[in-house]
Amino acid sequence: MDYTISIQNIITYIDQHLCEQLTLEDVSRMAGFSRYHFLRIFKRETGIGIRDYIKTRRMYRAVDFLLTTELSVMDIAIILQFDSQEAFTRAFKREYSLPEEKIPLMQN
């Protein structure tokens, strides 16, 4: 069975809802699959797990916010559903392989 269109639709949904809490249950239900089946299909179709995909997309959105808004790092962390500014900063550094001193915008 070809799941490409279903996965493309769920990717669109995820991208439109990055600033909201996204649970595996909600996303798999939106896709119309069980959690287990959805996890397998998503990884097979995209090459990446759903949690990693969401985290990566949130990091891209964070860069956009950092470059195009005056929002503080704390505000961006909250908007993108991170538990704290520290969790956001760690995720950002891990995603972009940057030492903290190379991220001047993170020094707020």
C-alpha positions as CSV (number, residue, x, y, z in Angstrom):
1,M,0.0,0.0,0.0
2,D,1.2,3.5,-0.8
3,Y,1.2,5.8,2.2
4,T,2.9,8.8,0.6
5,I,-0.1,11.0,0.4
6,S,-1.2,10.2,4.0
7,I,2.3,11.0,5.3
8,Q,2.5,14.2,3.2
9,N,-0.8,15.3,4.7
10,I,0.4,14.6,8.2
11,I,3.7,16.5,7.6
12,T,1.6,19.5,6.5
13,Y,-0.5,19.2,9.6
14,I,2.6,19.0,11.8
15,D,4.2,22.0,10.2
16,Q,1.0,24.0,10.7
17,H,0.8,23.0,14.4
18,L,4.5,23.2,15.5
19,C,3.5,25.8,18.2
20,E,1.0,23.4,19.7
21,Q,1.5,20.3,21.8
22,L,1.7,17.4,19.4
23,T,1.3,14.0,20.9
24,L,1.9,10.7,19.1
25,E,-1.7,9.7,19.8
26,D,-3.1,12.9,18.2
27,V,-0.8,12.7,15.1
28,S,-1.4,9.0,14.5
29,R,-5.2,9.6,14.9
30,M,-5.0,12.5,12.4
31,A,-3.2,10.1,10.0
32,G,-5.9,7.4,10.6
33,F,-3.5,4.8,11.9
34,S,-2.7,3.1,15.2
35,R,0.3,4.5,17.0
36,Y,2.5,1.5,16.2
37,H,1.5,1.4,12.5
38,F,2.0,5.1,12.2
39,L,5.5,5.0,13.7
40,R,6.6,2.3,11.2
41,I,5.0,4.0,8.2
42,F,6.3,7.5,9.0
43,K,9.9,6.2,9.5
44,R,9.7,4.1,6.3
45,E,8.4,7.0,4.2
46,T,10.6,9.8,5.6
47,G,13.7,8.0,6.9
48,I,13.3,9.7,10.3
49,G,11.2,9.1,13.4
50,I,8.3,11.3,14.2
51,R,9.8,12.8,17.4
52,D,13.0,13.6,15.6
53,Y,11.1,15.1,12.7
54,I,9.0,17.4,15.0
55,K,12.1,18.4,16.9
56,T,14.0,19.3,13.7
57,R,11.1,21.2,12.3
58,R,10.8,23.2,15.6
59,M,14.5,24.0,15.4
60,Y,14.0,25.4,11.8
61,R,11.1,27.4,13.1
62,A,13.2,28.7,16.0
63,V,15.9,29.9,13.6
64,D,13.2,31.7,11.6
65,F,11.9,33.3,14.9
66,L,15.5,34.3,15.9
67,L,16.2,35.9,12.6
68,T,12.9,37.6,11.9
69,T,11.4,38.6,15.2
70,E,12.4,40.4,18.4
71,L,11.1,37.4,20.5
72,S,13.4,36.4,23.4
73,V,14.9,32.9,23.5
74,M,12.5,32.2,26.5
75,D,9.5,33.2,24.4
76,I,10.6,31.1,21.5
77,A,11.1,28.1,23.8
78,I,7.6,28.5,25.2
79,I,6.0,29.1,21.8
80,L,7.7,25.9,20.4
81,Q,6.6,23.8,23.4
82,F,9.9,23.3,25.1
83,D,9.9,22.7,28.9
84,S,12.4,25.5,29.5
85,Q,14.9,27.8,27.9
86,E,17.7,25.5,28.9
87,A,16.0,22.5,27.2
88,F,15.5,24.7,24.1
89,T,19.2,25.8,24.1
90,R,20.4,22.3,24.5
91,A,18.3,21.1,21.7
92,F,19.4,24.0,19.5
93,K,23.1,23.3,20.2
94,R,22.6,19.6,19.5
95,E,20.7,20.2,16.3
96,Y,23.2,22.7,14.8
97,S,26.4,21.3,16.5
98,L,27.3,24.7,17.9
99,P,29.1,25.5,21.1
100,E,27.1,28.0,23.2
101,E,29.6,30.8,22.8
102,K,28.9,30.7,19.0
103,I,25.2,31.4,19.5
104,P,25.2,35.1,20.4
105,L,21.4,35.3,20.2
106,M,21.1,32.7,22.9
107,Q,22.8,34.9,25.5
108,N,19.5,36.7,26.3
